[in-house]
Structures are given as structure tokens and as C-alpha cells.
């Protein structure tokens, strides 16, 4: 009997949801939201295509870097990525480890 009551509750919720979805276009601004949602999928596809076109460019840059290294006489060593240093990290203070002898009278 409890499962019958639950089924009725779930059926009623499903029916209510269908009614709400049917009336959503009557709400002010709902058309704008629906259009934006639809165009979002199209824009994501476009961005994905553009990102896929970057991979061949990266490969070409790698080949060109190797050729440049060879022309410069550096061999085929890999280039290390440029490290970012903060202003405080680049300033190092050198402290003297040697002690001065005490002043004699």
C-alpha cells in the first residue's frame, strides 16, 4: 500500500513537471534564456574546434625550435621553460660568513 502511495506521488510530480515545462515559455524572459542556452552549445562547439586547431601549430613550433637550435649550434637540447621570478626572489643578499677579528686596544 505504501508503494502505491509513492507511485501516485511520483506520478503526480512527473505530471506537474510536464505542466511547468509546457508553461515555461509564458514566463517573461524565458525566450531569452532558451535562446542563450541554445547558442551556448553552438559556441562551445566553435571553441572546441579552435582548440583542436592549436595542436598542429604546437608541433610546428617544436620543429622550428629544433631547427633553430641546430642552426645556432646548440644541438638538439630541449629548451627549458622560462621560469618566472618574483622581485623578491631575484634580489639576494650576500652575508659574509667570515668574522672580523675583534679590535685590539
C-alpha positions as CSV (number, residue, x, y, z in Angstrom):
1,X,0.0,0.0,0.0
2,X,3.0,2.3,0.7
3,X,4.4,1.7,-2.7
4,X,1.0,2.6,-4.3
5,X,1.1,5.9,-2.4
6,X,4.7,6.6,-3.5
7,X,3.8,5.7,-7.1
8,X,0.9,8.2,-7.0
9,X,3.2,10.8,-5.5
10,X,5.9,10.3,-8.2
11,X,3.3,10.2,-11.0
12,X,1.8,13.5,-9.7
13,X,5.3,15.1,-9.5
14,X,6.0,14.0,-13.1
15,X,2.7,15.4,-14.3
16,X,3.3,18.7,-12.5
17,X,6.8,18.9,-14.1
18,X,5.4,18.4,-17.6
19,X,2.9,21.2,-17.0
20,X,5.7,23.5,-15.8
21,X,7.9,22.8,-18.8
22,X,4.9,23.4,-21.0
23,X,4.3,26.8,-19.4
24,X,7.9,28.0,-19.2
25,X,7.6,29.8,-22.5
26,X,4.9,32.0,-21.0
27,X,7.3,33.5,-18.4
28,X,8.9,36.9,-19.2
29,X,12.5,36.5,-20.3
30,X,12.2,32.7,-20.8
31,X,12.7,33.1,-24.5
32,X,15.9,34.9,-23.9
33,X,17.1,32.2,-21.5
34,X,16.2,29.5,-24.0
35,X,17.9,31.3,-26.9
36,X,21.1,31.8,-24.8
37,X,21.1,28.2,-23.8
38,X,20.8,27.1,-27.4
39,X,23.5,29.4,-28.6
40,X,25.8,28.3,-25.8
41,X,26.0,24.8,-27.2
42,X,26.9,26.2,-30.6
43,X,29.6,28.5,-29.1
44,X,31.1,25.6,-27.2
45,X,31.4,23.6,-30.4
46,X,33.2,26.5,-32.1
47,X,35.6,26.9,-29.2
48,X,36.3,23.2,-29.2
49,X,37.2,23.3,-32.9
50,X,39.5,26.2,-32.4
51,X,41.3,24.5,-29.5
52,X,41.8,21.4,-31.7
53,X,43.5,23.5,-34.3
54,X,46.2,24.6,-31.8
55,X,47.8,21.1,-31.6
56,X,49.3,21.1,-35.1
57,X,50.6,24.6,-34.5
58,X,52.4,23.5,-31.3
59,X,54.0,20.7,-33.3
60,X,55.2,23.1,-36.0
61,X,56.7,25.4,-33.4
62,X,58.5,22.5,-31.8
63,X,60.0,21.5,-35.2
64,X,61.0,25.1,-35.8
65,X,62.7,25.4,-32.4
66,X,64.7,22.3,-33.1
67,X,65.8,23.7,-36.4
68,X,66.8,27.0,-34.8
69,X,68.8,25.3,-32.1
70,X,70.6,23.3,-34.8
71,X,71.4,26.4,-36.8
72,X,72.6,28.2,-33.7
73,X,74.9,25.3,-32.9
74,X,73.2,24.3,-29.7
75,X,72.5,20.8,-30.8
76,X,69.2,19.1,-30.1
77,X,68.7,20.1,-26.5
78,X,65.3,20.8,-25.2
79,X,64.6,24.3,-24.2
80,X,63.7,24.7,-20.5
81,X,60.5,26.7,-19.9
82,X,61.1,30.2,-18.8
83,X,60.9,30.5,-15.1
84,X,59.0,33.4,-13.6
85,X,60.8,35.0,-10.7
86,X,59.3,37.4,-8.3
87,X,61.0,40.6,-7.5
88,X,61.9,39.5,-4.0
89,X,63.3,36.1,-5.3
90,X,65.7,37.8,-7.7
91,X,67.1,40.0,-5.0
92,X,69.5,38.0,-2.9
93,X,71.6,39.5,-0.2
94,X,75.0,38.1,0.4
95,X,76.0,37.8,4.1
96,X,79.7,37.4,4.9
97,X,80.4,34.2,6.7
98,X,83.9,35.3,7.8
99,X,84.0,37.0,11.2
100,X,86.0,40.1,11.7
101,X,88.7,39.9,14.3
102,X,88.0,41.9,17.4
103,X,89.6,45.3,17.6
104,X,92.8,45.4,19.6
105,X,93.4,48.3,22.1
